[in-house]
Amino acid sequence: MRIAIPQLNYITGNVQKNYEIMLEAIKKAQQVRADLIVFPELAICGPFPQDLLEKEAFVDECRLAVDRLAMECEGIAAIVGAPNLDIQSGIMYNSAYFIQNGEVTDGVHKTILSDYDVFEESRYFVAGEENTPLTYKNQKIRILFDEYESEYIDCSDHIVLYLGIIPFTTESLIFRQEILKNLSYKYSKNILTVNMVGGATSILLDGNSLGYNYKGKLVVRLKEFETDFQVVDTHEMGSLPPIPEHRGVHISLVHRALVHGIRDFFEKNGFTRAILGLSGGIDSAIVAALAAEAIGAKNVMGVLMPSVYSSDHSLQDAYDLAENLGISHQLLPIKEIYDQYLSLLSPVFGDKPFNVAEENLQARIRGALVMAMSNKFGYIALNTSNKSEVAVGYGTLYGDMCGSLGVIGDVYKTDVYKLAEDINREGILIPENTIRKAPSAELRPNQKDQDSLPDYALLDPILKLYIEENLSLESICEKGYQRETVDKVIRLVDRNEYKRNQCPPILKVSKKAFGRGRRIPF
């Protein structure tokens, strides 16, 4: 059987647009004489539709779009992922419709719902009670939405199609390869997957649709972070040459994912230009470089806002960065505004010593200036906080934590430096001085991050164990870390949950990012 795998960028909530790109794929499959074209789960409504699924009119629109696609399937069949509402019972399934020659059948319902990390399917769907194979052209086709449904695979099945949405993380592709390789070898079945590209705000989708033959060999792989289209003849999968699997995680993968996420966020929301503060530090430098790569340097504005505590070299580093990247920049010194604030507050502050109030005031002035330019000129503000800072609350609400998208909020500080190396691999874009100098918020004289925090080389592994591995204080200490340090880090993470709940959406690249995938009360 000739099966078309269209790897598409769906838009969550835009049923008409999704219908159009799916119809285009069907026409293409018809031209190359494919027998079957396969779309992933929830393709017609786009990934992670959330409470749109509670709107009956939206679900009806999805079903009507499936009906319209069916009318176009002449000489070809299609499997289409969509919400499936039973009007009489009010029960909704996550289904794969089977459509052909104007006819629509329910196909297969997802039997095991996902409720981990960013998934919350039980909020909207009811699990199907059984998984029955489809029969087409005298072949049995087994549909899976989740690897735990593999128990339904039967020896009489001819082909297994995996339709589940698989969000990107640094570990997801390796995990996916291992699962599919084991299933194909265990059951001696050809397995094809169809994944999406693009994303749903903070959730990224990397494509990498895969095909494993019955020998457990990877023989089909579609592009990474790009739309793609491929036709696979299942009769030939056993003789196709093996493709090397991806092994290990390189920082360049995170680099590509973040650029992809920025570009997708801007395109799907109709945004064209970005703005951010340039401090001369490494975080803003990385975000500026990623933004320039994603949407074009001409569409990025950097704002330099030195205060009395800003060093000359930081200002020069910011200038050098803007020049290296070719982005526009504006100089808006904040000393005069800051002095006016202090004068106004002087009767209230009295003789209390300089502390975090005066420090954070500078950050909030900068945030206000960035947002003012955003409003005036239509720029979208990018947040530059890294995961280490977000984790321990090392940031100012309504100041440097403002923005519409958290670009590196799921990247630890130690990995930010690795990103800088990757960005500079073909030439210096991030100034060398920005990379070498000790990180500092420069909100008071001679300030360094390590005045308030453990060294990032120590802090980041502890954060990862606590946040991503969910280890307890005792378990982390057993790995050789000092109890006093671990206890301080955990207390910082826990007591700053209220701050993180006011962060912009953060591009997710790890298996546990702040945001909708990590729900902690405070």
C-alpha positions in Angstrom: 0.0 0.0 0.0 1.2 3.5 -0.9 0.8 5.7 2.2 1.2 9.4 2.1 2.7 11.1 5.2 2.1 14.8 5.2 4.0 16.6 7.9 2.2 19.9 8.3 2.1 23.0 10.4 -1.4 23.2 11.8 -2.9 26.3 13.4 -4.7 25.6 16.7 -8.3 26.8 16.5 -8.2 27.7 12.7 -10.3 24.9 11.3 -10.6 26.5 7.9 -6.8 27.0 7.4 -6.2 23.4 8.6 -8.8 22.2 6.1 -7.0 24.0 3.3 -3.6 22.6 4.0 -5.0 19.1 4.5 -6.9 19.4 1.2 -3.7 20.5 -0.5 -1.9 17.4 0.9 -4.8 15.2 -0.3 -4.5 16.6 -3.9 -0.8 16.0 -3.8 -1.3 12.5 -2.6 -3.8 11.9 -5.4 -1.3 13.2 -8.0 1.3 10.7 -6.9 -1.3 7.9 -6.8 -1.1 7.2 -3.1 -3.7 4.7 -1.7 -4.0 6.3 1.7 -3.1 9.6 3.3 -2.7 9.8 7.1 -3.1 12.9 9.3 -2.3 13.0 13.0 -4.6 13.2 15.9 -6.6 16.5 16.2 -5.2 17.6 12.9 -8.4 19.4 11.8 -8.6 21.6 15.0 -4.8 21.9 15.5 -2.7 20.8 18.5 -3.8 21.4 22.1 -7.1 23.2 21.4 -7.8 23.2 25.2 -11.2 24.8 26.1 -12.1 25.4 22.5 -13.3 21.8 22.8 -16.0 23.0 25.2 -17.5 25.1 22.4 -20.1 23.0 20.6 -19.9 25.3 17.6 -16.2 24.7 17.3 -16.5 20.9 17.5 -19.3 21.1 14.9 -17.1 23.1 12.6 -14.4 20.4 12.9 -16.9 17.6 11.9 -18.1 19.6 9.0 -14.5 20.1 7.8 -14.0 16.3 8.0 -17.2 15.9 5.9 -15.8 18.4 3.3 -12.5 16.6 3.1 -14.3 13.3 2.5 -16.0 14.8 -0.5 -12.5 15.4 -2.0 -11.2 11.9 -1.4 -11.9 10.3 -4.8 -9.7 7.4 -5.5 -7.9 7.7 -2.2 -8.8 7.2 1.5 -7.7 9.4 4.4 -7.4 9.0 8.1 -8.1 12.3 9.9 -7.6 13.1 13.5 -10.4 15.2 15.0 -12.7 15.6 18.1 -15.7 13.3 17.8 -18.8 14.4 19.7 -21.7 12.0 20.2 -24.6 14.4 20.2 -27.0 12.0 22.0 -24.8 11.0 24.9 -22.7 14.2 25.0 -19.5 12.1 25.0 -16.6 13.3 23.0 -13.8 11.1 21.8 -10.3 11.8 20.4 -10.8 10.0 17.2 -9.3 9.1 13.8 -12.0 9.3 11.2 -11.7 7.1 8.1 -12.9 8.9 5.0 -13.3 7.9 1.4 -15.5 8.9 -1.6 -17.6 11.2 0.4 -18.2 8.8 3.2 -17.1 9.2 6.8 -16.8 6.5 9.5 -15.9 7.0 13.1 -12.7 4.9 12.6 -10.9 4.5 15.9 -11.2 6.2 19.3 -8.2 6.8 21.5 -8.4 4.3 24.4 -5.7 5.6 26.7 -5.9 9.3 27.4 -2.8 11.4 28.3 -2.9 13.5 31.4 0.8 14.2 32.1 2.9 17.3 31.6 1.2 19.5 29.0 -1.6 16.9 28.3 -5.0 17.1 30.0 -7.2 14.9 27.7 -9.5 13.6 30.4 -10.8 17.2 30.8 -12.3 16.9 27.4 -12.5 13.4 26.1 -13.7 10.0 27.2 -11.5 7.0 26.4 -12.7 4.6 23.8 -13.5 1.1 25.0 -11.8 -0.8 22.2 -9.3 -0.5 19.3 -10.5 -2.2 16.2 -8.3 -2.3 13.1 -9.5 -0.6 9.9 -9.7 -2.7 6.8 -8.8 -1.1 3.5 -7.7 -2.8 0.3 -7.8 -6.1 2.1 -5.2 -5.0 4.6 -5.7 -4.5 8.3 -4.5 -1.1 9.6 -3.9 -0.7 13.3 -4.2 2.9 14.6 -2.4 3.9 17.7 -2.4 7.2 19.5 -0.1 6.2 22.3 2.6 3.6 22.8 0.5 2.1 25.7 -2.1 1.1 23.2 0.4 -1.3 21.6 -1.3 -4.2 23.4 -3.9 -4.0 20.7 -1.5 -4.9 17.9 -2.5 -8.3 16.5 -0.5 -10.8 14.4 -3.1 -10.3 11.6 -2.4 -6.5 11.3 -0.5 -5.5 8.1 0.6 -2.0 9.1 0.6 0.1 12.3 0.0 3.8 12.1 0.9 6.0 15.1 -1.0 9.3 15.1 -0.2 10.7 18.5 1.0 14.3 18.9 4.6 14.3 20.2 5.8 17.6 21.6 9.4 18.4 21.3 11.9 18.1 24.2 15.6 17.6 24.0 14.9 13.9 24.8 11.7 13.3 22.8 13.2 12.0 19.6 15.5 9.6 21.2 12.7 8.3 23.4 10.4 8.0 20.3 13.0 6.1 18.3 13.5 3.6 21.1 9.7 3.0 21.6 9.0 2.5 17.9 12.1 0.4 17.3 11.1 -2.0 20.1 7.5 -2.2 19.0 8.3 -2.8 15.4 10.8 -5.6 16.3 8.6 -7.1 19.0 5.5 -7.4 16.8 7.3 -7.8 13.5 5.3 -4.9 12.0 6.0 -2.0 9.8 5.2 1.2 11.8 4.7 4.7 10.4 4.2 7.8 12.4 2.9 11.2 11.4 3.8 14.1 13.5 3.2 17.9 13.3 5.6 20.8 13.0 5.2 24.3 14.4 3.7 24.6 17.8 1.0 25.9 20.1 2.5 28.9 21.8 4.9 27.4 24.3 4.7 23.8 23.0 7.0 23.0 20.1 6.5 20.3 17.5 9.5 19.1 15.7 8.2 16.9 12.9 10.6 14.0 12.5 7.8 11.6 11.4 9.4 8.2 11.4 9.0 4.8 9.8 10.4 1.5 11.2 10.2 -1.7 9.2 9.3 -5.1 10.7 13.0 -5.8 11.4 13.1 -2.8 13.8 15.1 -0.7 11.4 14.5 3.0 10.9 13.9 3.4 7.2 11.8 6.6 6.9 12.4 10.0 8.5 10.8 13.3 7.5 12.5 16.6 8.1 13.1 18.2 11.4 11.3 21.5 12.2 10.0 21.7 8.6 6.9 20.7 6.7 7.5 17.7 4.5 5.6 15.1 2.4 6.6 11.6 1.7 4.9 8.5 0.2 5.9 5.2 1.6 5.2 1.9 -0.1 4.7 -0.5 2.8 5.6 -3.5 0.6 9.1 -2.1 0.2 9.8 -1.0 3.8 11.6 -4.3 4.5 14.1 -3.7 1.8 14.8 0.0 2.3 18.3 1.0 3.6 18.5 1.8 7.3 18.8 5.4 8.3 21.1 6.3 11.2 19.1 7.2 14.4 19.7 10.4 16.3 21.9 9.7 19.4 22.7 12.2 22.2 21.6 15.7 22.6 23.5 18.6 21.2 22.9 22.3 22.0 22.4 23.0 18.3 19.1 21.1 18.6 17.9 23.5 21.3 19.1 26.4 19.1 17.0 25.2 16.2 14.0 24.6 18.4 14.0 28.1 19.9 14.4 29.7 16.5 11.5 27.6 15.2 9.4 28.5 18.2 9.9 32.2 17.9 9.2 32.1 14.1 6.1 30.0 14.6 4.8 32.2 17.4 5.2 35.4 15.3 3.7 33.9 12.1 0.6 32.4 13.8 -0.2 35.5 15.7 0.4 37.9 12.9 3.3 39.6 14.5 6.3 40.9 12.5 8.7 42.8 14.8 10.3 42.2 18.1 11.8 44.4 20.8 13.9 43.7 23.9 16.2 45.4 26.3 19.9 44.9 25.6 22.0 45.0 28.8 25.3 43.9 27.4 24.8 40.6 29.2 24.6 37.1 27.7 20.9 36.4 28.2 19.6 39.4 26.1 22.4 38.8 23.6 21.2 35.2 23.1 17.6 36.2 22.7 18.4 39.0 20.3 20.5 36.6 18.2 17.7 34.0 18.1 15.1 36.6 17.2 17.2 38.0 14.4 17.7 34.5 13.0 14.0 33.7 13.4 12.3 36.8 12.0 15.1 38.7 10.4 17.5 41.3 11.8 15.6 44.2 10.3 12.6 43.3 12.4 14.4 43.3 15.8 14.9 46.4 17.9 17.3 46.4 20.9 16.9 49.1 23.6 20.0 50.1 25.6 19.0 51.6 29.0 22.1 52.2 31.1 21.8 53.4 34.6 24.5 54.9 37.0 25.4 51.3 37.9 25.9 50.1 34.3 29.5 49.6 33.3 31.0 51.2 30.2 32.0 47.7 28.9 28.4 46.5 29.2 27.1 49.4 27.1 29.9 48.8 24.5 29.0 45.1 24.5 25.4 45.9 23.7 26.5 48.2 20.9 28.8 45.5 19.5 26.0 43.0 19.6 23.6 45.2 17.7 26.2 45.9 15.1 27.2 42.2 14.8 23.6 41.1 14.3 22.6 44.0 12.2 19.6 44.9 14.3 18.3 48.4 15.1 19.0 49.9 18.5 18.0 52.9 20.6 19.8 54.4 23.6 17.5 55.5 26.4 19.6 56.3 29.6 17.4 55.9 32.7 19.4 58.0 35.2 17.2 61.0 35.0 14.0 59.0 35.3 15.5 57.0 38.2 16.5 60.1 40.0 13.0 61.5 39.7 11.5 58.4 41.2 14.0 58.5 44.1 13.2 62.1 44.7 9.4 61.4 44.7 9.8 58.4 47.0 12.4 60.1 49.3 9.8 61.4 51.8 8.3 57.9 51.9 11.5 55.9 52.1 13.0 58.2 54.6 16.4 57.2 56.0 15.9 53.5 55.2 19.1 52.1 53.6 19.4 51.3 49.8 18.1 47.8 49.1 16.1 45.7 46.6 13.5 48.5 46.3 15.9 50.8 44.6 17.4 47.9 42.6 14.1 46.7 41.2 13.0 50.3 40.4 15.6 50.4 37.7 14.3 47.1 36.2 10.8 48.4 36.2 11.7 51.6 34.5 13.4 49.6 31.8 10.3 47.4 31.5 8.1 50.4 31.2 10.2 51.9 28.4 10.3 48.7 26.4 6.6 48.3 26.7 6.0 51.9 25.7 8.0 51.4 22.5 6.1 48.1 22.0 2.8 49.9 22.2 3.8 52.9 20.1 5.5 51.0 17.2 3.8 47.6 17.3 6.8 45.6 18.5 6.3 42.4 20.5 8.4 42.4 23.6 10.6 39.3 24.2 11.5 38.2 27.7 15.1 37.4 28.3 15.0 35.5 31.6 16.8 32.1 31.7 15.5 29.0 33.5 17.9 29.4 36.4 16.7 32.9 37.1 13.0 32.0 36.7 13.4 29.0 39.0 14.9 30.9 41.9 13.0 34.2 41.4 16.0 36.2 40.3 14.0 38.7 38.3 11.7 41.7 38.8 8.0 41.5 38.4 6.8 44.2 35.9 10.4 44.8 35.1 12.8 42.4 33.4 10.1 39.7 33.7 7.8 41.5 31.3 7.3 40.4 27.7 5.0 38.4 25.5 7.2 35.3 25.0 9.8 33.8 27.2 12.5 32.7 24.7 15.1 31.1 27.0 12.9 30.5 30.1 13.5 26.7 29.7 17.3 27.0 29.2 19.5 26.9 32.3 22.3 29.5 32.6 25.0 27.0 31.9 23.3 26.0 28.7 22.9 29.7 27.7 26.7 29.8 27.5 26.6 26.7 25.3 24.1 28.4 23.1 26.4 31.3 22.7 29.1 29.0 21.5 26.8 27.4 19.0 25.5 30.8 17.7 29.2 31.9 17.2 30.3 28.7 15.5 30.5 30.3 12.1 31.6 33.8 13.2 31.4 36.1 16.2 27.9 37.4 16.8 27.8 37.3 20.6 30.8 39.5 21.7 33.5 37.6 23.4 33.5 39.9 26.4 29.8 39.2 26.9 30.6 35.5 27.2 33.7 35.9 29.4 32.5 38.4 32.0 30.8 37.4 35.2 27.0 37.7 35.0 25.5 40.7 36.8 22.2 42.5 36.9 24.1 45.8 37.5 21.5 47.2 39.8 24.0 48.2 42.5 27.8 48.8 42.7 29.9 45.8 41.8 27.0 43.5 41.8 27.4 39.8 40.6 24.8 37.1 40.3 26.8 34.9 42.6 26.4 37.4 45.5 22.9 36.1 45.8 23.0 32.6 44.2 25.3 29.6 44.2 27.6 29.4 41.2 25.5 28.3 38.2 27.7 25.2 37.7 26.4 24.1 41.1 22.9 25.6 41.0 21.8 24.2 37.6 22.3 20.5 38.4 20.4 20.9 41.7 17.6 22.7 39.9 17.3 20.0 37.3 17.1 17.3 39.9 14.4 19.1 41.8 12.3 20.5 38.9 12.7 17.9 36.1 13.5 14.8 38.1 11.2 15.7 41.0 13.7 14.5 43.6 13.4 15.4 47.3 15.9 17.3 49.4 17.2 14.0 50.8 17.6 12.3 47.4 19.5 15.3 46.0 21.8 15.4 49.0 22.5 11.7 48.5 24.0 12.6 45.1 26.8 14.6 46.9 25.4 18.1 47.3 25.6 19.9 50.6 22.3 20.0 52.5 22.6 23.8 53.2 22.9 24.6 49.5 20.2 22.2 48.4 17.8 23.5 51.1 18.4 27.1 50.0 17.8 26.3 46.4 14.6 24.4 47.1 13.2 27.2 49.3 14.0 29.7 46.6 12.2 27.7 44.0 9.1 27.0 46.1 8.6 30.5 47.4 8.8 32.1 43.9 6.0 30.2 42.4 3.8 33.3 42.5 6.3 35.1 40.3 6.4 32.3 37.7 2.6 32.4 37.5 3.0 35.9 36.1 5.6 35.0 33.5 4.9 35.1 29.8 4.6 31.7 28.0 7.9 30.0 27.9 9.2 28.0 24.9 9.4 24.4 26.2 12.5 22.4 25.3 12.9 20.2 28.4 10.7 17.5 29.7 9.5 19.8 32.6 9.2 23.4 31.8 7.6 26.2 33.8 4.1 26.9 32.7 1.2 24.6 31.8 3.3 21.4 32.2 4.2 22.2 35.8 1.3 23.1 38.0 2.3 23.8 41.6 0.1 25.6 44.1 1.4 28.6 46.0 
